[in-house]
């Protein structure tokens, strides 16, 4: 990468940092927050729910507005909301005020995810976009994994408020760096005049484009399957399989390492074998992982090593496919990248949250529910990929002379 591209990539990562950790960093502080606010375990979960509502409500709005007014102005507005919400959570004396702060944080984070994605695809094109995406996908899991560890330390040492102080500082850092160092990436000549009618037309175009939704489903389900397994292992491995708390982090570290290796090797594989071959290898690995997981659940349902081996294959496979399909999805409707970034980001979050909630609902202390959900995700993804690629091949054959 050139110096300019490294600069842009660093700025994009900075945009994502606060938004990536604000969901997980304060989770270890839940017991202390329940005592402080005199609330219940069920009510404390609403801190996640209202944040999620804010992200889903705001995500589809930022994109089309940025197509008309540029990325930076909207990003500054989103980071301002994120910072204000963080200050509310830092100073909240009532649970209702804390919920309001979490909603504001979500409204701001929706812009960070959507506009950060749009900035990346404004800046990087073709293979460089894939490399940038894979690098960001390698870094984000480490942020998410490190957040609870940092939060646990801060909560134990300084109290639960320190978690929200950390979020506020990250939000302020992102705001200042964006303000002073991020140039506008959406050129004026590429912008469309703001019009409710035009925005409605753009959304109609995206909603009625089958290929866009096929790719969105593939990208969203790939990440959802990864998160389902990762979120279930803490209870399943320790409480049901008897894995010691000292050893358990090694399992999660291995899964995250597989994500990292898969992301970092994808670009090299594309240069060596080409896009289509990498897709074939990736989807083959995803299919193999489904067979492996089902077989493990039947033969040795309480063997953490066999199950982890299956998800390692899955993790590697999705990293060799989702980056390519993410790029195709963003390039499918190039004139409305803000809209497509909004829909893709919000849908990915919505599907992931829904699938994780479904997994939690059916979890019965055994591995079968988790394996069935991940296997269902794999089957749905592979079927969707099959029909998408077949339609694309037919279209290519039709336009050939």
N, C-alpha and C positions, 0 to 999 in steps of 0.2 A: 504494500500500500504506500501511496505517496504521503508526504507530511500533511498535506491538506486533508486527505482522507482519514488519516489517523486522528487529526484534530476533530473532524466531524463525528467520528465514531466515539471519541472520548466524550464529546458534548452530548451525544444521544444517550450514552450509558449514564451520564450524570442526570439526565432527565428522568430516567427510569429508576434510579436508586431509591429515592424516597418512596415512590409508589410501590416498589417491590417489597419493601420491608414493613410498610405501615400496617399490613394485615396481620403479620405473624409476630412482630417483635414483642408485643405486650401480652401474648397468650400465656406465658408463664406467670403473669401477674394476676390472672383471673381470681384465684382464691383471696388475695389481699384486697382486690377491688370489690369482691362480693361483701367482705367484712366492712370496708370503708363506706360503701354506699348502701349498706343494709339491704341488699337485693338478693336474688336467687340465682341458682346455676342456670336455669332456663332463661331468665331475663338477661343475664350477662352475655349470652350468645347473640342478643340483638345488637350488640356493638359491631358484630360482623355483618349482620343482616342489613342494617341501615347504611353501612359503608358500601356494601354490595349494591343496594338500591341506588345510591348516588352514582356509582360507576356506570351502572346500566342505563340510568336516565340521561346522563351527560354525554356518554360516548358517542351516540348517533348525532348529537348536536354540533360538537366541535368540528367534525370533519367537513361537512358542507359549508360551514361558516368560514373555515380556513381556505376552502377552495376559492372563496370570493375576496377575503380580506388578508390572506397570507397566514403562514403558520405561526410566526413569532408573536403577533399580537394576541392570538387566541391562546397560545401556550403561556404567555405571561398572565393572562386572565385565569387560566386553569391553575397555575402555580400560586397565584395570589389566593384563590379559594382554598387550595391545599394548605397554605401557610396559615391563613386565618382559622381554618378548622383545627389545625394542629394546636394553635394557641388557645382555642376554646377547650380542647381536651386537656391541655396542660394546666389550665386554671379552674376547670369545672369543679364546683362544690356540690352539685346535685347530679343524679344519674341522668335526668332529662337533659341537662346541659351537655353532659358527656355524649349522649346520643346525637344531639344537634351538631356537636363538633365532628363526630364520626361521619354524619351525613355530608357535611361540608367537605371533609377530607375526600370522600368518595366522589363528590361532584368535581373536585379538582383532579383526582387521580384518573378519572375517565379521560380527561384531556391529555394527561401525561402519556398514557398508553396509546391513545389514538393519534395524537399529533407527533409523538416520538416516532411512531411507525411511519407516518406520512413523511416526516423529515428524512428518515432513512431512505425511503424510496425516491424522494426528490434528489437525494445526494448521490446514491449508488445505483448503478444500472447493471442489468444482466448478471454475469458471474460474480462481479464485485458485490452486488446486492446479496447474493447467496452467501458469500464469505462473511459479509458484515452481519447478516442475520444469524449465521451459525456461531459466530463469535459472541454475539449478544446472548444467544440461547445457551451458550456455555457459561456465561457469567451470571445470568439471572438465577439459575438454580442454586449457585453458591450464595448469592445474596439471600435467597429465600431460606436456605438451610442454616445460614449463619444468624439470621434474624432472631429466632427463638433462643439461640445460645447467648447472644448479646443481651437479649431481653431478660433472660434468666439471671445473668450476672448483675445487670443494672438493678433489677428488682430486689435481688438478695442484698446488694451492697447499699443502694441508695433509696429504695422504695419504688412503688409502681409509677410515681410521677416522672421518674427519670426516663422511663420508656417513651413517654410523650414529649419529653424535652429532646430526646435523641431524634424523634421524628420531626420535631419543629426545626431542629438544626439542619437536618438533611433537606427539608423543604426550603429553608432559607438559602442554603448552599445552591440548590438547583435554581432557585429564583435569580440569585445574583449572577451565577455563571451564564444562565440563559440571557439575562438582561445585557451583560457586558460583552459576551463572547460569541453568542450564536447569531449569525447573520440570517436574514430572510432567505429561505430556500425555495419558495414558490414564486417564480418570476411574475411580474405584473402582467406581462403579455399572455401568460397562461391562465390568468384568473378569469372567472366568469362573473358578470354583475350579479349582485345579490338579488334573488327573487324567490319568493315562496313557491311560485309556480315552477321555477327551474329546479329547485331543491326537490319538490315533490316528483318532478319528472325524472330527476337523477335517481331518487330512491326507487321509483317504479322500474327504471331500467335495471337497477341492481337486483331488485326483488324478483323480476321476471326473467333474469338470466340464469338458466338452469346450471350452466357450467360454474358460475360463481358460487352457487350454493353447494354444488357437489364438492368443490375444493374447500369451501368453508367447513363443511361437515368433516371432511378428511382431516384437516388441520386441527379442528377443535377436538375431535374424538381422540386423535393421537395423544394430545396433551392430557385429556381427561383420563385416559387409561393409565398413564404414568402417575398422575396425581392420586387416583383411586388406590393404587397399590401402595404408594408412598405413605398416604394418610392412614391406611389400614394396618401397616406393619407394626406401628408402635404398640398397639393393643394386642394384635394377633401374635406377634413373635414373642413378646415378653410375657403376657398373661396366659396365653394358650400353649405356646410351644416351649416355654420355660427358658428362653434365651436370656442370659443375664444382662442387666442394664449396662454393665461395663463393656460387653461385647456387641450389643445391639447397634450402637452407632457405626460400627464397621460395616454392617449390612447396608445401611443407608448411604454411607460414604462410597461403597462399591457401586451402588446404583447411580449415584451422582457422577462418579468417575466414568461410568459407561456412557452417560449422557455427554460428558465432556469429550471423551475419545470419539464418539460418533459424530459430534459437531465439528471437531477439528479435522477429522479425516475426510469429511464429505467433499470439500472443495478439491482436495488432492485426487480423490476417486473420480470426480467429474472430469478433471483434466486428463486423467489416464484412460478412462473407459467411456466417457460421454454421459450425458444426462439420462438417456433411456436405459442404459445398462445399470446405472446406479439406482434408478427407480426399481428395476426388476430385482436387483439384489436386495434392496431395502424391503420391498413387499414380500419377497420370499422369506426373509428373516422374520417379518411380522407374522406371517402364516405359521412358520415353524414355532415361534414363541407360543402361539395359541395352542398348538398340538402339545407342546412341552408342558404348558401350565395345566391343561386338562389331564394329561397323563400323570403329572405329579400329584394332582389332587386325588386321583383314583388310586394310584399305587402307594404313595407315601404322603398323605394329607397333612402330616405334622412335621415334615422335613423342611426346615427353613432354607437349607442350601439348594435343594432342587427347585423350590419356588423362586428363589432369588436368581438362580441361573436362567430360568425362563424369562423373567422380567428384564434381565440384562440383555438377552437377545432382542426382546421387544424394544427396549430403550435404544439400542444401537440401530435397529431397523427403522424406527420412526424418525431418527435424526438423519437418515439417508433418504427420506422421502418428504417429510413435512416442510423442510426448507425449500425444496424445489416446488412443491405445490403451493406454498405460501407465496413465492415469487410469481408463479403463474396466476394466482388469484389476484394479486395486486396489479399485474400488468394486463389482466383481461379487459378492464375498462379504464384505460389510462387517463381519460379526460376527467374522471371523477374519483381520483385516488383518495380524497378526503372522505367521501361517502363510503367507499369500499373499506378503507381503514377503520372507519367507525363501526360499520356492520360486522366486519371480521373480528375486531377486538371485542365488541360487546357480545357477539354470539359465542366466541371462544370462551369467554368468562362465564356466560350463562350456562352453556352446555357443561363445562367443567364443574361448576357449582351444583348443577342439577344431578349430574352423574355421581358426584361425591355424596350428595344428600341421599340419593337412591341407595348407594352402597351402605351408608350408615343405617338406613331404615331396615334393610334386609339382613344386616350383619347379626349373626346369632352365636358368635364366639367360635365359629369354624371357618375354614378357608373357602368353602364351596361357593358362598355368595359372591365373594371377591373375584374368584376365578370365573364364575359364570358371567359377571358383569364385564370383566376385561375381555373374555372370549367373545361376548356379544359385540363389544366395541370393535374387536379385530374383524369379526365377520362382516359387520356393517361397513367398516372402512374399506375392506378389500372388495366388497361388492360394489361400493360407490366408485372406487378407483377403476374397476373393470369397465363399468358402463361409461365413465368419463373418457378413459383412454380409447375405448372402442369408437365412441362418437367423434373424438378428435382425429383418429385414423381415417374414418370415413370422410370427414370434412377435408382432410389433406388430400385424399385420393380424388375427391370431386373437383378440387381447384387445380389439379395438375393438368397441363396441356395434353 
